[in-house]
């Protein structure tokens, strides 16, 4: 019984991650939009995925390590995305709508 | 049953690699790389869960730390890449506002 519950939760995590992939593959959207969508949905996908795994293994040494990995990824994933966006802005990657705003197209 | 999840994860890995390959600018590739790292960590954790071994999780932990920190240093290197472009852009914006 526990097996199926964990598969259901993991499947849910996979579905969330599918939206993350869809988010990053959007051609017409802007870079910053894709970056935002990917990071947010990806983090949610990770959380659901690890909950599914924790359910599968119950309270054990395995779940403890999984929680540790979850904490590391929750801290680092948004951090890296912020750094990428910041370096893109600093490095002169001007987004399309910003260009339209300044009528420099 | 767990293999299905593995196959789907590898499919996601392939799609995010497409973004790394296509990405017009370096920063698109970096965000794709970030996605690839996350997927690889999940693959390692799934393997650990299938084989019921806990030592694999240490690999995932170390890979998570080093992969993300590596990406951070790449972004630091890239942040002043085409500094001139940003300055020119700002100067054009100022001249635009002056003659308005």
N, CA and C atoms of all chains as a GROMACS GRO file, in nm:
protein
  615
    1UNK      N    1   0.085  -0.119   0.000
    1UNK     CA    2   0.000   0.000   0.000
    1UNK      C    3   0.090   0.125   0.000
    2UNK      N    4   0.191   0.119   0.087
    2UNK     CA    5   0.280   0.234   0.097
    2UNK      C    6   0.347   0.259  -0.038
    3UNK      N    7   0.375   0.150  -0.109
    3UNK     CA    8   0.444   0.159  -0.238
    3UNK      C    9   0.365   0.248  -0.333
    4UNK      N   10   0.233   0.225  -0.338
    4UNK     CA   11   0.154   0.297  -0.438
    4UNK      C   12   0.141   0.444  -0.402
    5UNK      N   13   0.131   0.470  -0.270
    5UNK     CA   14   0.120   0.612  -0.231
    5UNK      C   15   0.246   0.685  -0.273
    6UNK      N   16   0.362   0.622  -0.251
    6UNK     CA   17   0.487   0.694  -0.284
    6UNK      C   18   0.499   0.710  -0.435
    7UNK      N   19   0.451   0.608  -0.510
    7UNK     CA   20   0.456   0.625  -0.657
    7UNK      C   21   0.366   0.739  -0.700
    8UNK      N   22   0.249   0.752  -0.634
    8UNK     CA   23   0.157   0.860  -0.674
    8UNK      C   24   0.223   0.994  -0.648
    9UNK      N   25   0.286   1.009  -0.531
    9UNK     CA   26   0.347   1.139  -0.500
    9UNK      C   27   0.462   1.166  -0.595
   10UNK      N   28   0.540   1.061  -0.625
   10UNK     CA   29   0.653   1.083  -0.716
   10UNK      C   30   0.604   1.117  -0.855
   11UNK      N   31   0.490   1.052  -0.895
   11UNK     CA   32   0.434   1.086  -1.025
   11UNK      C   33   0.392   1.231  -1.029
   12UNK      N   34   0.335   1.277  -0.916
   12UNK     CA   35   0.296   1.419  -0.910
   12UNK      C   36   0.419   1.507  -0.926
   13UNK      N   37   0.529   1.468  -0.857
   13UNK     CA   38   0.653   1.547  -0.870
   13UNK      C   39   0.700   1.550  -1.014
   14UNK      N   40   0.685   1.435  -1.083
   14UNK     CA   41   0.728   1.429  -1.224
   14UNK      C   42   0.644   1.523  -1.308
   15UNK      N   43   0.513   1.528  -1.278
   15UNK     CA   44   0.426   1.616  -1.357
   15UNK      C   45   0.468   1.760  -1.337
   16UNK      N   46   0.500   1.796  -1.212
   16UNK     CA   47   0.545   1.934  -1.189
   16UNK      C   48   0.670   1.962  -1.270
   17UNK      N   49   0.760   1.864  -1.271
   17UNK     CA   50   0.886   1.888  -1.343
   17UNK      C   51   0.861   1.898  -1.491
   18UNK      N   52   0.755   1.828  -1.538
   18UNK     CA   53   0.724   1.839  -1.682
   18UNK      C   54   0.690   1.984  -1.715
   19UNK      N   55   0.614   2.051  -1.626
   19UNK     CA   56   0.583   2.192  -1.652
   19UNK      C   57   0.710   2.275  -1.651
   20UNK      N   58   0.806   2.235  -1.565
   20UNK     CA   59   0.933   2.308  -1.566
   20UNK      C   60   1.001   2.298  -1.700
   21UNK      N   61   0.998   2.177  -1.757
   21UNK     CA   62   1.061   2.158  -1.889
   21UNK      C   63   0.985   2.237  -1.993
   22UNK      N   64   0.851   2.234  -1.985
   22UNK     CA   65   0.772   2.311  -2.082
   22UNK      C   66   0.806   2.459  -2.066
   23UNK      N   67   0.823   2.501  -1.940
   23UNK     CA   68   0.853   2.643  -1.916
   23UNK      C   69   0.983   2.684  -1.980
   24UNK      N   70   1.084   2.594  -1.975
   24UNK     CA   71   1.214   2.637  -2.026
   24UNK      C   72   1.219   2.626  -2.177
   25UNK      N   73   1.130   2.548  -2.238
   25UNK     CA   74   1.140   2.530  -2.383
   25UNK      C   75   1.051   2.628  -2.458
   26UNK      N   76   0.998   2.730  -2.390
   26UNK     CA   77   0.907   2.822  -2.460
   26UNK      C   78   0.989   2.912  -2.550
   27UNK      N   79   0.969   2.910  -2.683
   27UNK     CA   80   1.053   2.994  -2.770
   27UNK      C   81   1.017   3.141  -2.762
   28UNK      N   82   0.887   3.173  -2.751
   28UNK     CA   83   0.855   3.315  -2.769
   28UNK      C   84   0.871   3.394  -2.640
   29UNK      N   85   0.892   3.322  -2.528
   29UNK     CA   86   0.896   3.398  -2.403
   29UNK      C   87   1.035   3.459  -2.384
   30UNK      N   88   1.045   3.547  -2.290
   30UNK     CA   89   1.169   3.617  -2.262
   30UNK      C   90   1.259   3.529  -2.176
   31UNK      N   91   1.388   3.561  -2.173
   31UNK     CA   92   1.483   3.478  -2.097
   31UNK      C   93   1.448   3.479  -1.948
   32UNK      N   94   1.422   3.601  -1.895
   32UNK     CA   95   1.400   3.610  -1.750
   32UNK      C   96   1.274   3.536  -1.712
   33UNK      N   97   1.172   3.539  -1.803
   33UNK     CA   98   1.049   3.466  -1.773
   33UNK      C   99   1.078   3.317  -1.764
   34UNK      N  100   1.157   3.266  -1.861
   34UNK     CA  101   1.186   3.122  -1.860
   34UNK      C  102   1.262   3.084  -1.736
   35UNK      N  103   1.356   3.171  -1.698
   35UNK     CA  104   1.438   3.140  -1.581
   35UNK      C  105   1.351   3.130  -1.456
   36UNK      N  106   1.260   3.226  -1.441
   36UNK     CA  107   1.173   3.228  -1.322
   36UNK      C  108   1.089   3.103  -1.318
   37UNK      N  109   1.025   3.071  -1.430
   37UNK     CA  110   0.934   2.957  -1.432
   37UNK      C  111   1.010   2.830  -1.398
   38UNK      N  112   1.126   2.815  -1.460
   38UNK     CA  113   1.199   2.691  -1.439
   38UNK      C  114   1.236   2.671  -1.294
   39UNK      N  115   1.291   2.777  -1.233
   39UNK     CA  116   1.341   2.759  -1.096
   39UNK      C  117   1.227   2.727  -1.003
   40UNK      N  118   1.118   2.804  -1.015
   40UNK     CA  119   1.010   2.785  -0.918
   40UNK      C  120   0.951   2.646  -0.928
   41UNK      N  121   0.919   2.604  -1.052
   41UNK     CA  122   0.850   2.476  -1.068
   41UNK      C  123   0.946   2.362  -1.037
   42UNK      N  124   1.074   2.384  -1.069
   42UNK     CA  125   1.171   2.278  -1.043
   42UNK      C  126   1.182   2.252  -0.893
   43UNK      N  127   1.184   2.362  -0.816
   43UNK     CA  128   1.196   2.343  -0.670
   43UNK      C  129   1.076   2.268  -0.617
   44UNK      N  130   0.956   2.303  -0.668
   44UNK     CA  131   0.837   2.233  -0.620
   44UNK      C  132   0.845   2.086  -0.658
   45UNK      N  133   0.895   2.060  -0.780
   45UNK     CA  134   0.907   1.920  -0.823
   45UNK      C  135   0.999   1.842  -0.733
   46UNK      N  136   1.108   1.905  -0.690
   46UNK     CA  137   1.203   1.835  -0.603
   46UNK      C  138   1.138   1.803  -0.471
   47UNK      N  139   1.063   1.901  -0.417
   47UNK     CA  140   1.003   1.879  -0.285
   47UNK      C  141   0.907   1.761  -0.292
   48UNK      N  142   0.818   1.760  -0.392
   48UNK     CA  143   0.721   1.651  -0.400
   48UNK      C  144   0.791   1.518  -0.420
   49UNK      N  145   0.897   1.523  -0.501
   49UNK     CA  146   0.969   1.399  -0.530
   49UNK      C  147   1.029   1.341  -0.403
   50UNK      N  148   1.090   1.427  -0.323
   50UNK     CA  149   1.156   1.376  -0.203
   50UNK      C  150   1.054   1.333  -0.098
   51UNK      N  151   0.937   1.399  -0.097
   51UNK     CA  152   0.833   1.353  -0.004
   51UNK      C  153   0.791   1.212  -0.042
   52UNK      N  154   0.775   1.190  -0.175
   52UNK     CA  155   0.739   1.055  -0.220
   52UNK      C  156   0.841   0.953  -0.177
   53UNK      N  157   0.970   0.989  -0.189
   53UNK     CA  158   1.075   0.895  -0.149
   53UNK      C  159   1.074   0.873   0.002
   54UNK      N  160   1.050   0.981   0.076
   54UNK     CA  161   1.049   0.966   0.222
   54UNK      C  162   0.935   0.874   0.264
   55UNK      N  163   0.821   0.887   0.194
   55UNK     CA  164   0.708   0.799   0.227
   55UNK      C  165   0.747   0.654   0.200
   56UNK      N  166   0.823   0.635   0.091
   56UNK     CA  167   0.856   0.497   0.053
   56UNK      C  168   0.946   0.433   0.157
   57UNK      N  169   1.035   0.510   0.219
   57UNK     CA  170   1.133   0.450   0.310
   57UNK      C  171   1.098   0.471   0.455
   58UNK      N  172   0.991   0.540   0.484
   58UNK     CA  173   0.953   0.557   0.626
   58UNK      C  174   1.064   0.626   0.704
   59UNK      N  175   1.052   0.619   0.836
   59UNK     CA  176   1.152   0.686   0.921
   59UNK      C  177   1.275   0.596   0.926
   60UNK      N  178   1.382   0.642   0.857
   60UNK     CA  179   1.502   0.556   0.858
   60UNK      C  180   1.620   0.643   0.827
   61UNK      N  181   1.735   0.582   0.820
   61UNK     CA  182   1.858   0.653   0.790
   61UNK      C  183   1.848   0.716   0.652
   62UNK      N  184   1.780   0.643   0.563
   62UNK     CA  185   1.766   0.687   0.424
   62UNK      C  186   1.690   0.820   0.419
   63UNK      N  187   1.577   0.824   0.494
   63UNK     CA  188   1.496   0.946   0.489
   63UNK      C  189   1.572   1.063   0.547
   64UNK      N  190   1.653   1.036   0.651
   64UNK     CA  191   1.731   1.145   0.708
   64UNK      C  192   1.822   1.207   0.606
   65UNK      N  193   1.889   1.121   0.527
   65UNK     CA  194   1.980   1.176   0.426
   65UNK      C  195   1.903   1.249   0.317
   66UNK      N  196   1.785   1.194   0.285
   66UNK     CA  197   1.706   1.261   0.180
   66UNK      C  198   1.667   1.400   0.225
   67UNK      N  199   1.629   1.414   0.353
   67UNK     CA  200   1.591   1.546   0.403
   67UNK      C  201   1.710   1.641   0.394
   68UNK      N  202   1.829   1.587   0.422
   68UNK     CA  203   1.948   1.673   0.416
   68UNK      C  204   1.970   1.722   0.273
   69UNK      N  205   1.957   1.629   0.176
   69UNK     CA  206   1.974   1.670   0.036
   69UNK      C  207   1.868   1.771  -0.001
   70UNK      N  208   1.746   1.750   0.050
   70UNK     CA  209   1.636   1.843   0.017
   70UNK      C  210   1.670   1.983   0.066
   71UNK      N  211   1.724   1.990   0.190
   71UNK     CA  212   1.757   2.122   0.245
   71UNK      C  213   1.864   2.189   0.158
   72UNK      N  214   1.967   2.110   0.121
   72UNK     CA  215   2.075   2.168   0.039
   72UNK      C  216   2.018   2.223  -0.091
   73UNK      N  217   1.930   2.144  -0.154
   73UNK     CA  218   1.880   2.187  -0.286
   73UNK      C  219   1.785   2.304  -0.271
   74UNK      N  220   1.709   2.307  -0.160
   74UNK     CA  221   1.616   2.420  -0.144
   74UNK      C  222   1.694   2.549  -0.126
   75UNK      N  223   1.811   2.541  -0.063
   75UNK     CA  224   1.890   2.663  -0.044
   75UNK      C  225   1.959   2.701  -0.174
   76UNK      N  226   2.015   2.600  -0.244
   76UNK     CA  227   2.105   2.633  -0.354
   76UNK      C  228   2.031   2.664  -0.483
   77UNK      N  229   1.918   2.598  -0.507
   77UNK     CA  230   1.853   2.616  -0.636
   77UNK      C  231   1.811   2.760  -0.661
   78UNK      N  232   1.734   2.823  -0.569
   78UNK     CA  233   1.701   2.963  -0.594
   78UNK      C  234   1.825   3.052  -0.598
   79UNK      N  235   1.925   3.016  -0.518
   79UNK     CA  236   2.046   3.099  -0.513
   79UNK      C  237   2.113   3.102  -0.650
   80UNK      N  238   2.123   2.984  -0.712
   80UNK     CA  239   2.192   2.979  -0.842
   80UNK      C  240   2.110   3.054  -0.947
   81UNK      N  241   1.978   3.038  -0.941
   81UNK     CA  242   1.895   3.106  -1.042
   81UNK      C  243   1.908   3.257  -1.027
   82UNK      N  244   1.914   3.301  -0.900
   82UNK     CA  245   1.929   3.446  -0.880
   82UNK      C  246   2.063   3.493  -0.936
   83UNK      N  247   2.167   3.409  -0.912
   83UNK     CA  248   2.299   3.451  -0.962
   83UNK      C  249   2.299   3.458  -1.114
   84UNK      N  250   2.232   3.360  -1.177
   84UNK     CA  251   2.229   3.361  -1.324
   84UNK      C  252   2.157   3.485  -1.374
   85UNK      N  253   2.042   3.515  -1.312
   85UNK     CA  254   1.966   3.633  -1.358
   85UNK      C  255   2.047   3.760  -1.335
   86UNK      N  256   2.115   3.766  -1.220
   86UNK     CA  257   2.192   3.888  -1.188
   86UNK      C  258   2.306   3.903  -1.288
   87UNK      N  259   2.374   3.793  -1.317
   87UNK     CA  260   2.488   3.806  -1.408
   87UNK      C  261   2.440   3.834  -1.548
   88UNK      N  262   2.318   3.783  -1.584
   88UNK     CA  263   2.265   3.814  -1.716
   88UNK      C  264   2.237   3.964  -1.725
   89UNK      N  265   2.175   4.019  -1.620
   89UNK     CA  266   2.143   4.163  -1.624
   89UNK      C  267   2.270   4.246  -1.624
   90UNK      N  268   2.366   4.206  -1.534
   90UNK     CA  269   2.492   4.282  -1.526
   90UNK      C  270   2.568   4.268  -1.658
   91UNK      N  271   2.560   4.149  -1.719
   91UNK     CA  272   2.640   4.128  -1.838
   91UNK      C  273   2.580   4.191  -1.962
   92UNK      N  274   2.468   4.258  -1.943
   92UNK     CA  275   2.415   4.333  -2.058
   92UNK      C  276   2.319   4.253  -2.140
   93UNK      N  277   2.253   4.153  -2.082
   93UNK     CA  278   2.153   4.078  -2.158
   93UNK      C  279   2.022   4.153  -2.144
   94UNK      N  280   1.990   4.232  -2.246
   94UNK     CA  281   1.872   4.320  -2.231
   94UNK      C  282   1.752   4.242  -2.282
   95UNK      N  283   1.648   4.237  -2.200
   95UNK     CA  284   1.532   4.156  -2.240
   95UNK      C  285   1.451   4.232  -2.343
   96UNK      N  286   1.370   4.157  -2.418
   96UNK     CA  287   1.298   4.218  -2.531
   96UNK      C  288   1.204   4.325  -2.480
   97UNK      N  289   1.125   4.291  -2.375
   97UNK     CA  290   1.023   4.392  -2.339
   97UNK      C  291   1.090   4.517  -2.283
   98UNK      N  292   1.210   4.499  -2.221
   98UNK     CA  293   1.277   4.619  -2.174
   98UNK      C  294   1.316   4.706  -2.294
   99UNK      N  295   1.359   4.639  -2.402
   99UNK     CA  296   1.395   4.716  -2.521
   99UNK      C  297   1.272   4.789  -2.574
  100UNK      N  298   1.158   4.715  -2.576
  100UNK     CA  299   1.038   4.783  -2.628
  100UNK      C  300   1.006   4.904  -2.543
  101UNK      N  301   1.022   4.885  -2.408
  101UNK     CA  302   0.989   4.998  -2.320
  101UNK      C  303   1.072   5.119  -2.359
  102UNK      N  304   1.203   5.096  -2.391
  102UNK     CA  305   1.287   5.213  -2.420
  102UNK      C  306   1.278   5.248  -2.566
  103UNK      N  307   1.194   5.180  -2.642
  103UNK     CA  308   1.171   5.212  -2.785
  103UNK      C  309   1.303   5.214  -2.861
  104UNK      N  310   1.393   5.122  -2.827
  104UNK     CA  311   1.524   5.121  -2.895
  104UNK      C  312   1.528   5.012  -2.999
  105UNK      N  313   1.413   4.947  -3.017
  105UNK     CA  314   1.417   4.832  -3.109
  105UNK      C  315   1.457   4.880  -3.248
  106UNK      N  316   0.838  -0.067  -1.168
  106UNK     CA  317   0.762   0.059  -1.151
  106UNK      C  318   0.860   0.175  -1.136
  107UNK      N  319   0.965   0.151  -1.058
  107UNK     CA  320   1.061   0.261  -1.039
  107UNK      C  321   1.135   0.290  -1.168
  108UNK      N  322   1.146   0.187  -1.256
  108UNK     CA  323   1.222   0.212  -1.379
  108UNK      C  324   1.149   0.314  -1.466
  109UNK      N  325   1.014   0.313  -1.459
  109UNK     CA  326   0.940   0.411  -1.539
  109UNK      C  327   0.982   0.551  -1.498
  110UNK      N  328   0.994   0.570  -1.365
  110UNK     CA  329   1.031   0.704  -1.318
  110UNK      C  330   1.170   0.738  -1.369
  111UNK      N  331   1.258   0.637  -1.371
  111UNK     CA  332   1.395   0.662  -1.420
  111UNK      C  333   1.391   0.703  -1.566
  112UNK      N  334   1.312   0.632  -1.645
  112UNK     CA  335   1.307   0.662  -1.789
  112UNK      C  336   1.255   0.802  -1.811
  113UNK      N  337   1.151   0.839  -1.734
  113UNK     CA  338   1.094   0.974  -1.751
  113UNK      C  339   1.199   1.077  -1.713
  114UNK      N  340   1.276   1.049  -1.606
  114UNK     CA  341   1.378   1.145  -1.564
  114UNK      C  342   1.485   1.161  -1.671
  115UNK      N  343   1.519   1.048  -1.737
  115UNK     CA  344   1.620   1.060  -1.843
  115UNK      C  345   1.564   1.141  -1.959
  116UNK      N  346   1.432   1.126  -1.985
  116UNK     CA  347   1.370   1.207  -2.092
  116UNK      C  348   1.380   1.354  -2.055
  117UNK      N  349   1.353   1.389  -1.929
  117UNK     CA  350   1.364   1.530  -1.888
  117UNK      C  351   1.508   1.578  -1.905
  118UNK      N  352   1.603   1.488  -1.870
  118UNK     CA  353   1.745   1.524  -1.883
  118UNK      C  354   1.774   1.560  -2.028
  119UNK      N  355   1.719   1.480  -2.120
  119UNK     CA  356   1.746   1.503  -2.262
  119UNK      C  357   1.687   1.637  -2.305
  120UNK      N  358   1.566   1.667  -2.258
  120UNK     CA  359   1.504   1.793  -2.301
  120UNK      C  360   1.582   1.912  -2.247
  121UNK      N  361   1.625   1.903  -2.121
  121UNK     CA  362   1.698   2.021  -2.070
  121UNK      C  363   1.832   2.032  -2.138
  122UNK      N  364   1.885   1.921  -2.190
  122UNK     CA  365   2.011   1.933  -2.264
  122UNK      C  366   1.987   2.003  -2.397
  123UNK      N  367   1.866   1.989  -2.451
  123UNK     CA  368   1.836   2.061  -2.576
  123UNK      C  369   1.846   2.210  -2.549
  124UNK      N  370   1.791   2.253  -2.433
  124UNK     CA  371   1.801   2.395  -2.402
  124UNK      C  372   1.947   2.436  -2.388
  125UNK      N  373   2.030   2.350  -2.329
  125UNK     CA  374   2.172   2.384  -2.316
  125UNK      C  375   2.233   2.396  -2.455
  126UNK      N  376   2.192   2.312  -2.549
  126UNK     CA  377   2.251   2.315  -2.683
  126UNK      C  378   2.201   2.436  -2.760
  127UNK      N  379   2.070   2.464  -2.754
  127UNK     CA  380   2.013   2.570  -2.839
  127UNK      C  381   2.046   2.706  -2.782
  128UNK      N  382   2.028   2.722  -2.654
  128UNK     CA  383   2.026   2.850  -2.583
  128UNK      C  384   2.097   2.962  -2.654
  129UNK      N  385   2.025   3.070  -2.698
  129UNK     CA  386   2.093   3.175  -2.772
  129UNK      C  387   2.210   3.234  -2.694
  130UNK      N  388   2.189   3.261  -2.565
  130UNK     CA  389   2.299   3.329  -2.494
  130UNK      C  390   2.358   3.233  -2.393
  131UNK      N  391   2.468   3.276  -2.333
  131UNK     CA  392   2.536   3.190  -2.236
  131UNK      C  393   2.446   3.164  -2.117
  132UNK      N  394   2.366   3.266  -2.084
  132UNK     CA  395   2.290   3.252  -1.961
  132UNK      C  396   2.175   3.153  -1.977
  133UNK      N  397   2.123   3.141  -2.104
  133UNK     CA  398   2.026   3.033  -2.124
  133UNK      C  399   2.091   2.899  -2.096
  134UNK      N  400   2.215   2.887  -2.146
  134UNK     CA  401   2.283   2.758  -2.126
  134UNK      C  402   2.306   2.732  -1.979
  135UNK      N  403   2.334   2.838  -1.905
  135UNK     CA  404   2.359   2.818  -1.762
  135UNK      C  405   2.232   2.770  -1.692
  136UNK      N  406   2.119   2.829  -1.729
  136UNK     CA  407   1.996   2.785  -1.661
  136UNK      C  408   1.964   2.643  -1.703
  137UNK      N  409   1.996   2.606  -1.829
  137UNK     CA  410   1.977   2.466  -1.869
  137UNK      C  411   2.070   2.375  -1.791
  138UNK      N  412   2.193   2.421  -1.769
  138UNK     CA  413   2.288   2.340  -1.693
  138UNK      C  414   2.239   2.318  -1.550
  139UNK      N  415   2.181   2.424  -1.495
  139UNK     CA  416   2.126   2.414  -1.360
  139UNK      C  417   2.018   2.307  -1.356
  140UNK      N  418   1.935   2.305  -1.461
  140UNK     CA  419   1.828   2.204  -1.467
  140UNK      C  420   1.887   2.066  -1.478
  141UNK      N  421   1.992   2.051  -1.562
  141UNK     CA  422   2.052   1.920  -1.580
  141UNK      C  423   2.108   1.870  -1.448
  142UNK      N  424   2.174   1.961  -1.373
  142UNK     CA  425   2.231   1.917  -1.244
  142UNK      C  426   2.123   1.865  -1.152
  143UNK      N  427   2.009   1.937  -1.148
  143UNK     CA  428   1.901   1.892  -1.058
  143UNK      C  429   1.854   1.754  -1.099
  144UNK      N  430   1.836   1.734  -1.231
  144UNK     CA  431   1.786   1.604  -1.275
  144UNK      C  432   1.884   1.493  -1.243
  145UNK      N  433   2.014   1.520  -1.256
  145UNK     CA  434   2.112   1.415  -1.228
  145UNK      C  435   2.109   1.378  -1.081
  146UNK      N  436   2.089   1.479  -0.996
  146UNK     CA  437   2.081   1.449  -0.852
  146UNK      C  438   1.963   1.356  -0.826
  147UNK      N  439   1.850   1.384  -0.893
  147UNK     CA  440   1.732   1.300  -0.870
  147UNK      C  441   1.757   1.159  -0.919
  148UNK      N  442   1.829   1.146  -1.032
  148UNK     CA  443   1.856   1.012  -1.085
  148UNK      C  444   1.940   0.935  -0.983
  149UNK      N  445   2.039   1.001  -0.924
  149UNK     CA  446   2.125   0.932  -0.827
  149UNK      C  447   2.041   0.888  -0.708
  150UNK      N  448   1.951   0.976  -0.663
  150UNK     CA  449   1.870   0.942  -0.544
  150UNK      C  450   1.778   0.825  -0.577
  151UNK      N  451   1.724   0.823  -0.701
  151UNK     CA  452   1.636   0.712  -0.737
  151UNK      C  453   1.716   0.582  -0.739
  152UNK      N  454   1.836   0.588  -0.792
  152UNK     CA  455   1.919   0.467  -0.792
  152UNK      C  456   1.943   0.418  -0.650
  153UNK      N  457   1.971   0.516  -0.560
  153UNK     CA  458   1.994   0.475  -0.421
  153UNK      C  459   1.869   0.411  -0.363
  154UNK      N  460   1.753   0.465  -0.404
  154UNK     CA  461   1.630   0.410  -0.347
  154UNK      C  462   1.601   0.271  -0.404
  155UNK      N  463   1.639   0.248  -0.532
  155UNK     CA  464   1.613   0.115  -0.591
  155UNK      C  465   1.702   0.012  -0.524
  156UNK      N  466   1.831   0.043  -0.509
  156UNK     CA  467   1.924  -0.056  -0.454
  156UNK      C  468   1.921  -0.059  -0.303
  157UNK      N  469   1.834   0.022  -0.244
  157UNK     CA  470   1.823   0.025  -0.097
  157UNK      C  471   1.958   0.046  -0.032
  158UNK      N  472   2.045   0.128  -0.094
  158UNK     CA  473   2.175   0.156  -0.030
  158UNK      C  474   2.178   0.304   0.004
  159UNK      N  475   2.242   0.337   0.116
  159UNK     CA  476   2.239   0.478   0.156
  159UNK      C  477   2.367   0.550   0.118
  160UNK      N  478   2.474   0.474   0.078
  160UNK     CA  479   2.599   0.547   0.054
  160UNK      C  480   2.590   0.626  -0.076
  161UNK      N  481   2.496   0.586  -0.165
  161UNK     CA  482   2.484   0.663  -0.291
  161UNK      C  483   2.437   0.805  -0.263
  162UNK      N  484   2.363   0.821  -0.153
  162UNK     CA  485   2.308   0.955  -0.127
  162UNK      C  486   2.419   1.054  -0.098
  163UNK      N  487   2.533   1.004  -0.046
  163UNK     CA  488   2.644   1.097  -0.022
  163UNK      C  489   2.693   1.154  -0.154
  164UNK      N  490   2.696   1.067  -0.257
  164UNK     CA  491   2.738   1.119  -0.388
  164UNK      C  492   2.644   1.231  -0.431
  165UNK      N  493   2.512   1.206  -0.414
  165UNK     CA  494   2.417   1.307  -0.459
  165UNK      C  495   2.440   1.438  -0.384
  166UNK      N  496   2.469   1.426  -0.254
  166UNK     CA  497   2.488   1.547  -0.174
  166UNK      C  498   2.609   1.625  -0.224
  167UNK      N  499   2.722   1.551  -0.244
  167UNK     CA  500   2.845   1.619  -0.286
  167UNK      C  501   2.828   1.676  -0.426
  168UNK      N  502   2.759   1.598  -0.511
  168UNK     CA  503   2.740   1.648  -0.648
  168UNK      C  504   2.654   1.773  -0.646
  169UNK      N  505   2.551   1.774  -0.559
  169UNK     CA  506   2.463   1.893  -0.551
  169UNK      C  507   2.545   2.014  -0.512
  170UNK      N  508   2.627   1.998  -0.406
  170UNK     CA  509   2.704   2.113  -0.360
  170UNK      C  510   2.801   2.160  -0.467
  171UNK      N  511   2.878   2.066  -0.522
  171UNK     CA  512   2.984   2.111  -0.614
  171UNK      C  513   2.924   2.161  -0.744
  172UNK      N  514   2.816   2.095  -0.792
  172UNK     CA  515   2.758   2.137  -0.920
  172UNK      C  516   2.706   2.278  -0.911
  173UNK      N  517   2.631   2.305  -0.805
  173UNK     CA  518   2.570   2.438  -0.795
  173UNK      C  519   2.676   2.545  -0.774
  174UNK      N  520   2.775   2.512  -0.688
  174UNK     CA  521   2.875   2.615  -0.660
  174UNK      C  522   2.958   2.642  -0.785
  175UNK      N  523   2.980   2.537  -0.867
  175UNK     CA  524   3.050   2.559  -0.992
  175UNK      C  525   2.974   2.655  -1.081
  176UNK      N  526   2.841   2.636  -1.086
  176UNK     CA  527   2.761   2.726  -1.171
  176UNK      C  528   2.768   2.868  -1.118
  177UNK      N  529   2.769   2.881  -0.985
  177UNK     CA  530   2.774   3.017  -0.929
  177UNK      C  531   2.902   3.087  -0.973
  178UNK      N  532   3.013   3.012  -0.973
  178UNK     CA  533   3.140   3.078  -1.011
  178UNK      C  534   3.140   3.111  -1.159
  179UNK      N  535   3.071   3.030  -1.240
  179UNK     CA  536   3.064   3.065  -1.382
  179UNK      C  537   2.988   3.196  -1.398
  180UNK      N  538   2.878   3.209  -1.321
  180UNK     CA  539   2.800   3.334  -1.337
  180UNK      C  540   2.883   3.453  -1.292
  181UNK      N  541   2.963   3.433  -1.184
  181UNK     CA  542   3.046   3.546  -1.140
  181UNK      C  543   3.142   3.586  -1.251
  182UNK      N  544   3.197   3.485  -1.320
  182UNK     CA  545   3.292   3.516  -1.427
  182UNK      C  546   3.223   3.588  -1.541
  183UNK      N  547   3.094   3.550  -1.564
  183UNK     CA  548   3.027   3.603  -1.682
  183UNK      C  549   2.970   3.741  -1.658
  184UNK      N  550   2.963   3.785  -1.531
  184UNK     CA  551   2.877   3.901  -1.506
  184UNK      C  552   2.937   4.024  -1.570
  185UNK      N  553   3.072   4.035  -1.585
  185UNK     CA  554   3.121   4.158  -1.648
  185UNK      C  555   3.168   4.128  -1.789
  186UNK      N  556   3.094   4.042  -1.859
  186UNK     CA  557   3.145   3.997  -1.989
  186UNK      C  558   3.137   4.110  -2.090
  187UNK      N  559   3.014   4.147  -2.128
  187UNK     CA  560   3.015   4.257  -2.226
  187UNK      C  561   2.972   4.382  -2.152
  188UNK      N  562   3.058   4.423  -2.065
  188UNK     CA  563   3.032   4.544  -1.987
  188UNK      C  564   3.007   4.660  -2.082
  189UNK      N  565   3.081   4.666  -2.192
  189UNK     CA  566   3.068   4.783  -2.280
  189UNK      C  567   2.924   4.792  -2.328
  190UNK      N  568   2.866   4.675  -2.364
  190UNK     CA  569   2.732   4.677  -2.423
  190UNK      C  570   2.637   4.745  -2.326
  191UNK      N  571   2.652   4.712  -2.195
  191UNK     CA  572   2.557   4.770  -2.100
  191UNK      C  573   2.580   4.920  -2.094
  192UNK      N  574   2.709   4.965  -2.093
  192UNK     CA  575   2.734   5.109  -2.082
  192UNK      C  576   2.678   5.180  -2.205
  193UNK      N  577   2.706   5.122  -2.326
  193UNK     CA  578   2.653   5.188  -2.446
  193UNK      C  579   2.502   5.199  -2.434
  194UNK      N  580   2.442   5.090  -2.388
  194UNK     CA  581   2.296   5.089  -2.379
  194UNK      C  582   2.250   5.202  -2.288
  195UNK      N  583   2.320   5.218  -2.174
  195UNK     CA  584   2.278   5.322  -2.079
  195UNK      C  585   2.298   5.459  -2.143
  196UNK      N  586   2.414   5.478  -2.215
  196UNK     CA  587   2.436   5.610  -2.274
  196UNK      C  588   2.325   5.639  -2.375
  197UNK      N  589   2.291   5.539  -2.460
  197UNK     CA  590   2.184   5.565  -2.558
  197UNK      C  591   2.057   5.606  -2.484
  198UNK      N  592   2.030   5.535  -2.372
  198UNK     CA  593   1.904   5.565  -2.302
  198UNK      C  594   1.907   5.711  -2.255
  199UNK      N  595   2.027   5.753  -2.201
  199UNK     CA  596   2.032   5.892  -2.151
  199UNK      C  597   2.015   5.990  -2.267
  200UNK      N  598   2.088   5.967  -2.377
  200UNK     CA  599   2.073   6.063  -2.487
  200UNK      C  600   1.927   6.063  -2.534
  201UNK      N  601   1.863   5.945  -2.529
  201UNK     CA  602   1.723   5.939  -2.573
  201UNK      C  603   1.639   6.032  -2.485
  202UNK      N  604   1.663   6.022  -2.351
  202UNK     CA  605   1.579   6.104  -2.264
  202UNK      C  606   1.610   6.253  -2.284
  203UNK      N  607   1.741   6.286  -2.311
  203UNK     CA  608   1.772   6.429  -2.323
  203UNK      C  609   1.694   6.490  -2.439
  204UNK      N  610   1.701   6.422  -2.557
  204UNK     CA  611   1.638   6.491  -2.671
  204UNK      C  612   1.486   6.474  -2.672
  205UNK      N  613   1.431   6.405  -2.571
  205UNK     CA  614   1.283   6.400  -2.570
  205UNK      C  615   1.226   6.531  -2.518
   0.00000   0.00000   0.00000
